[in-house]
């Protein structure tokens, strides 16, 4: 019975991961379609579409799904009119949260987001209320197998990045939003295609939290990301590795 139970648990986890991946691909397909609709449906001539495709490839989204999403816009097979909306507020532990959504029904999404904040100890604020916590910046990421930290630092600095980070998994160049296109294109030319390149809300200060608060905010983020209309969730969350290990092992 123990073996059977363990097998079922593994199956459940894999099923949950597969479901998350399927939802992620659906959200990426929506972004690709909207990007293709709002500009020329060619990645070389449409920066937003190019960034969407780069992100999709980084998540191993199948090529045929990417092409299908573009064709959906080109062929006029998508009658939905999507609206980009940003929600801002605070979650458990006073963690600041920005949520970017892409929705074809503003009222439905607003109701779901309000409900999520209300049921999870959060408070929804006005758009722009977190302008002092986050700044819109370009974030370009590369795998560490292309260059070591010193080489990447030189390339990123020469390209105009204002902040350069490296860990064991990836190199990251951060720049002001106005320079995003130039920094991305320069790095792509000198290094190769990034694993991710997009404008993000980058926190200017972090909010440390304890284990109880971490469990609540991580659950809240999962609920938000499970919403089909939510594209990205940004926070100024700071959790220690010790706390994360405790939560993972529960």
N, C-alpha and C positions, 0 to 999 in steps of 0.2 A: 504493500500500500504506500509505503514511504516513497519508493521509486516512482510509482504512478503519480503521486502527488507532486513530486519534483518535476516530472515530465510535463504535467499539466501547467505548472508554474512557469516553466521555460516556454511552453507554447503560448501562454498568456502574454508573457513579456514580449515575445517575438511578434505576436499579433498586435500588441499595442504599438510597437515600433513600426510595424508595417502600416498600421492605420495612420500614424503620425506622418510617415513618409508620403503616403498617398495624399493626405491633406496638404502637406507642404508643396507637392507637385501641383495640386489644383490651384493653390494661391499663386505660385510662380507662373502658371499658365495664364491666370487672370491678369497678372502684371504685364506679361509679354503681350497679350492681346490688346490691353489698354495702351501700352507703349506704342505698338504698331498702329493703332487707330489714331493716336494723337500726333503722329509724325509720319515720315516716309518709312514704309515697312522694310527698310534695309538697315542692318546693324551698323554698317560703315557710315551711314548718313544720319542715323538717329541715335544720339548718345543714350537716351533713356532705354531704348530697346537693346542697345549693346550691353549696358550694365545689367539688364534683366537676364539676358542670355548668358553672360559671364557667371552670374549667381546661380542660374539653373544648371549650367555645366559643372560648377563646383560641387553641386549636390548630386551629381550623376543622373540628372534628369534625362531620360531617353531622347535622342535626337529627333525621333519622329513626333514626340509630344511637343517639343519646342516648335518644330515646323508646323504642326497642326494648329498650335496657338496663334502663330503668325497668320496662317491661312484663314483662320476664323475671322480675323480683322479684315484681311484683304478681300475675302469672298463675300463679306457682308452677312455671314451666318450668325453673327452675334448682335441681336437687337437691343440687348441690355445697355443702359446708359449708366456708367459707373461714376461715382463721385468720390473724390479724395477728401477725407475728413481726419482731423487730428483731435484726440481727446487727451486731457492732462489732469492729473490728480495725484493723490497720495494713497499708498497701500499700507498694510501692517508695518509697524516699526518706523513710520514716517518716511518710508521709501518713496521717492518721487518717480512718477511713471508717465511716459508719453506713449500713446498708442496711435499708430498710423493705420487707417482702415481704407478699404476700397470697396464701396458698397453700391448696390443698385436699389437700395431702399433705406434712405436716411432714418426714417422713423423707427423701423425695425432694429437697426443697429444701435441707435441711441438708447432705445429701451433696454436692449441686451447689455450694453456697456454699463448703463446706470445700475441695472440689477446686479451685475457682477461686483461692482464697487460696494454697493449697499450690503450684499450678503457676505462679503469677505473683509469687513472692517476697514474699508477704504472710503475716501471722500473725493468726489469728482469736482474739479475746478474749472475755471474759465480757460478757453484757448488763449495761450500766451502767458498764462500765470506762472509757468515754470521757465520763463526766458532767462532768469538769473541762474538756473541750475544747469540747463543744457545749452549747447551751441551747435548749430548746424555745420557739420564739417565733412570733408571728403575722407573716406576711409578705404584704403587700397591694401589688399592682403595677398601674400605670396607664400607658397610652401617653402620650408627651410631647406629643402634638398637642392634648390637652385643656387643659393649663395649663402656664405656664412654671415654672421652678424655684422662684421666689420665691412664687408663688401656691400651688403645691402644698405648699411648706414650711409656709405659714400654715394651710392646711386640715388637714394631717397633724398639726401641733403642737396645734391646737385639738381634734382628735379624740382625742388622747392617745398619739400615737406617741412612742416613746422614741428612735428613730433614723430619720433621713430621708435618703434617697440619691437622686441624680438623675444620669443620664448622657444621651447623645444619643438613646437608644432608649426609656427608661422611667424613671418615678418609682417609688420604693419606700418604703413606710412599714413600719417594724418595731416591734412592741409585745410586751409580755409576754403569755404565753399566756392569762392570766386576762382580759385586756382585748380579746382578739382580736375577739370578736363585736361589741362596742360600737364599736371603731375601724373595723372593716370596714363596719358598717351606717351609721355617721356619714359616712364618706367616700363611700359609695355614694349616700347621700341628697344630699350636697352637690356631688359631682363626677360621679357616674354609675357604671356597672358597671365593676369592675376587670377587667384581663386575667387576673389570677390572685389568689386569696385562699386561703391555707391555712396550717396550722401546719407549720413546718419546723424541722429541726435546724440552727441557725445557729452556725458556729464562733466561738469567743471569741478564738482566736489562730490565725494562719496559718503554714503550713510551707513556706518557700521551697525550691525544688528546681532542679537543673540540667537541661540539655537531655536527657541520657541518662535521668535519673529521670523527666522529664516524659513521654517517649515510652513508658516502661514503665507508668506510672500511668494514662495516657490509654488505653492498650491494655487495661489491667485494668478500667477503668471501662466501656469498650465491652463487654467480656465479661460483666460483671455486668448491665449494662442490657439485654443481649441475652437474658437469662433471663426467661422468660415470667412467673415469679412475682415478680420484682423490680419494685416500684412506683417507688421513688426511691432514688438513691444520693447521699449527702451526703459532702463531704470538706472538709478545711481546706487544700486545695491552693492554693499561690500560684505562678503561673507568669508570668514577664515577657512583655510583648508581643513582644519581640525573639525569645525562645525559641519562642513560639507561631508566629510568622511563619516561622521556620526549619523547624519541623515541618510546617506546612501546605505549604511549597514543596518538600518532599522528594518 
